[in-house]
Amino acid sequence: MISRKPRPDSEGERRGKRPTINDIARLAQVSKKTVSRVINDSPFVREETREKISAIIKELGFAPDPQARGLAFRRSFLIGMIYDNPTPQYVVNMQQGILDAMKGTSFELVIRPCNRQDPHFLADMRAFVERQKLFGVVLPPSVSEDERLIQVLDEIDCPYVRIASIALDEPDAMVVTHDHVGGMEAARHLTRLGHTRIAHISGPTLFRSAHERRRGFTQGLAEAGLKLPKEFDREAAYTFESGVEAAAALLALKPRPTAIFCGNDEMAAGVYKAARDAGLSIPGDVSVVGFDDSAMASRLYPLLTSVKLPIHDMGEMAAAKLIARTRERRAHVQEKTEVVPELVARESSAAPKG
């Protein structure tokens, strides 16, 4: 006679076996479909049933497999962040914001650097999204500005949220950062201090943010009756090394600028090195203003005056917009999502000598 073990009635009797959706459904006395709806935040479940199932899930320590869920939806529970920004701290801050938006969800983050000038860029990005079966992607600048990539994502039906200095899409797909406002505030700050010979080190022309920051800066100068002379206008690459090179050329001019506005903090740090190499002091000989107000700004000496852009919050907002699409409650997703830069004055900017 063959002895058969009784079917377990509780997770304790399963002794180490991982609970399944079948277990949850049996204990809650509902269908697997109802359990799946609760797991996926569907609004089409009675609140009493939702609370009962959620309590069982918590008690058993049940954790759905994102890949298995993805197969059911023909899409994974992975969100991609595609970026081409050369500043490591920017990328880290953006990534942390996205991760914070994912807390309490089943989503995971996949990071993918890219080079928009690579001839295989579009094919590589398409392959990346399709291979990972991404639920959607967050696009920081400047990759967010590439309409060719947007067309590819639309073709393969991949949701996205773009972060950019101006509105490039519908509200449900945008976080707008108004970078020109930050450039304007930098110019106003320096002119109010009494500077008239003010230079600018911009980011690369491939980045719309570089154009917007420069546009706002020149508008701010114009308010004070000033212009940006051609010799004071230098393009760099949003990197420390390019900031050193551009600043060295500016500080060698006669007369040299008494203030320099940089398109990001990395390049501003490069100005610090170039000034030290030239035997000049900050802010005694030259005032410096950066952009982003990254952690670096409060670690340089003297402390760097910088335009604050909440990069972490931008990533969190973008990911939250993307994740909200799973809940079939789209009203707030359609709202405009914007941030406005603010200048944080510190020790690197002061009135010019004389």
N, C-alpha and C positions, 0 to 999 in steps of 0.2 A: 504494500500500500504506500503510495507516494504522499508524503506530508507537504502541505502548502502553507507558506507563511501568510498570515492575514495582511490585507492592504493597509498601509499606514493611514492613521486618521489625523495625524498632526506632524508638524515639522520635526518635533522632538523625536518621534518614532522613526523618522527617515534617517536619523543619525548620520549627519555629515553630507548627505546628498544635497545638491544645490536645488532650491525650490524652483518650480517651473510655473508658467502661466496656467497650466492645467491644475496645479495644486491650489493656486489662488482662486480660480473659478469654482473648484469643488468646495473649498471651505466657505466661500462667500455665497455659494448656491446660485451662481449666475453663469452666463455663457462666457466663453473665452473672448468673444467679440466685445462684451461689456467691459471685461478687464482691460482689453486692449485700448478701448476708448478712454478709460481712466488714465492709463499709462501715458497716452498721447494727448492728454489735456483736452479731449473733445468736450464741448459744452452739452452734448446730447446724452447726458446721464443725470438721473435724479440725484440731488445733493445727498440724500440719505444713503443711496447706493454707493455714491462716490466715497463718502466718509467711511463706510463699512469696508470697502475694498482697500482703501488707502491704509486703514488701520491694520488689516491683515498683511499687506505688503510690508509695512513698517515692522510688524512683529516678526515676520519670517526673514527679514533682511533681504528681500527679493530685489535684484538689480537686473533690469532687462539688458539683453545683449544688443548694443547699438547696431552691430553688423546684421544680426538676425532681423531686427526691426527694419533696417534699411532694405533688406531683401523683400520684405512684405510691401514696402512702399516703393520699390524699385529705385530707391535712393538711400544713401547712408545717412546717419545722423552725425555727419562731419560738416563743419563749416571751414572753408578755406580763407586764408588771408594771403592775397597776392600782392606783392610789394616790390618797388624798385627804388625805395629811398635809401641813400647811401649812409645815413646817420644811424648807427647802432642803437643809441638811446631812444630815438624816435620809434624805431621798430619794437623795442622792448616795451615801451610805454603803451603803444597801440595794442600790442599783444596782450598785455595784462588787463587792459580795459575790456577786450573781447572775452577773455577768460572770466572776468568778474560778471559779465552779463550771462555767462553760461552756468553760473552756480545754481544748483537746484534743478538743472535740466539734464537731459541725456546727451546733449551735444558735446562734441570734442572739437579741438582746433587743429588744423593742418596748415603749416606755414610753407609758403612757396615764393622764394625770391625769383625775380625775372629781369630780363634786359629787353626793353622795348625796341631797341635798335638791332637786336639779333634777327636775322632773316627768318628764323624758325619760331619766333616769339608766339605768333598766333596758333600755330599748329601744336606747339608745346603746351600752351595754356588749355587748348581744347582737350588734348590727351590727358592732361592732369585732372581736369574736372570730370571727364567721362570715366577715367580709370578709378578715381576715388568715389564716383557716384555722389558727388557733393550735394548736400542739401542746398547750399548757396555759398556765396563768397562776399567778403568784405574787401573793398578796394580803396586803400589810402591813395593820396596823390603821390606821384603823378600818373600811376597806372589807371587811376579812376578817370582820368581825362582822355583815355584812348578810346575813341568811338569805334575803332575796328574791333577791339576786344569786347565792347558792349554788344556789337552785332553778333559776334561769335556766341556769347552767353545767351542772347535771345534765341539764336538758332537752335541751341541745344536745350532750351528751356531751363536754364539755371538761374535762379533768383540771385539778385545782388543788391548791395547798398554801396553807394559811392560817397566818399568823403572828398570834398573839393572846396576851393576858395570861392567859387560862385555856383549858382544853381545850374546843373547840367542835365537834370532829369526831373521826373515827377517827384513830389514830396515823399512818397513811400519808398523811394530808392535813393534818397539824398540826406547827407548831413553837410550843411553849408557852414564854412568857417570864416568868411568875410575877411580874408587876409589883408585886403587893402586898408581896412580900418586900422590894423596894427601898424602898417607902414606910415599912415598919416599921424598916428599918435607918436611914433618915434621922431618924425620931423618936428612936430609941435613941441615936444619935450626939448629937443636940442636948440631950436630957435628961441624958445623962451629963456633958455640959459644964456643966450646971447651969441651963439655960434652963427657965423655966416659962411665959413668955408667948410662945408659938410660933404663928405664923400659917401658913396654907397657901394658895398660889395654884394652883388645879387647872386642868387642861385642860378643853375643852368637854365637856358631858354626852353628846354624840354618840359620844365615844370611850370604849369600855369601859376602856381603859388609865387614863383619868382617874379613873374610879370605883375601880379596883383599887389605884391608887397612894394615893388618899385613904383607902381602907379599911385598907390596911396602915399608913398613917401614924397614923390614929386608934387602931388597935390598939397601936401602939408607944407612943403617948402614954398609953393606958390602963394599960400595964405600969408606968408611972411615977406612976400615980394622977392623970393629967391628962386634961382634955377639950379639944376644939377649940371655942372659943367661936364663936358665929354670926358675930360681927363680925370675927373673925380668919379666916373661911373665905370666900375669894373665887374665883369662876370666871373664867377668862380663855380665850384661844383658841389656846394653844401658840405664840403669836407674840411677838416683842420688844415691839411697840407695846402689846399687851394686858397684858404684864407690867409695863410702865411705868405704865399706868393703874391697875392693881390695886394695885401697890406704893405708889403715891402716896397712894391712899386709906388703906391700912394704916398708913403712916408718919405720916399726919395724925391718927391716933387718939391719945387720951390716956386711959390710958397706951398707948403704942405697943408693938408686939411687939419683943422683943429678938432674935428669930430668925424667918426666913421659909424655908419649904420650898416649892420651886417644882416643878411637874409636868414641866418640861423645862428645858434650859439656855438656850433662847431667852428664856423668861420670866425666868429668873434674871438674864440680862444686862439685862433691863428693870428689875429691882430695883436694879442698880448705878446706872443713870441716875437713877432716882427718888431714891435715897439721896443721890447727888451734888447733885441739884437742891434737896434739902431740907437740904443742908449737913451730912449725916451721913456717918460713915465706916464702912467694912466692914473687919474685923469689930468695930471698937471700939464702934459704936453699934448695929449690927444684923448678926447672922450670916446667911449665905445658903447654902443647899444647893440644887443643881439635880438634874436627872435626865437620863440618857443618857450622861454623860461624853463629850460630843462634843469635837471638836478645839477648840471655843470655850473649853472649861473651862480649858485650859492656856494660853490666850491673853489671858484677862481679867486685870486687876490689881485686887486680889490674886487669885491663882490660885483657881479656883472648886472648892469641895468639891462632888462630884456622885456620884450613883448610877450606876455603870457598867452599861450594857446593850450587849452586843456586836452592834450593828446590822449591821455588815458580815457577821459570822458568821451572823447570823439569815438574811440574804438568801442566803448561800452554802448553808446547810443546806436551806433551802426549795427552791432550784433543784436541788440535788443529789438531793433526794427525787423531784422531778418527772422529772429526766433518767434516774434509775435505772429508771423504768418501761419504758424502751426496751430494757432488757437482759434482760428476762424472768427476772431474779433478784431476787425481791421480798422475800426474808427480812428484810434489813436495813431495807427501806423501811417495814416494819410496826412497827419498833421505835419507842418513844417518843423524840421529839427535843425536848429542853428546854434552856433556859438559865436561870441564876439570877443576878439582879442583885447587885452588890457595891458598897458605899460606898467611895469614894476620898477620903480626908480631905486637904484642902489648906489654903490660908491664909484662906479666906473664912469659916471657922467657928472660934469661940473662946468661952471662958467669958464670960458677961455681966459688964458693969461692976458693981462693988459686990458 
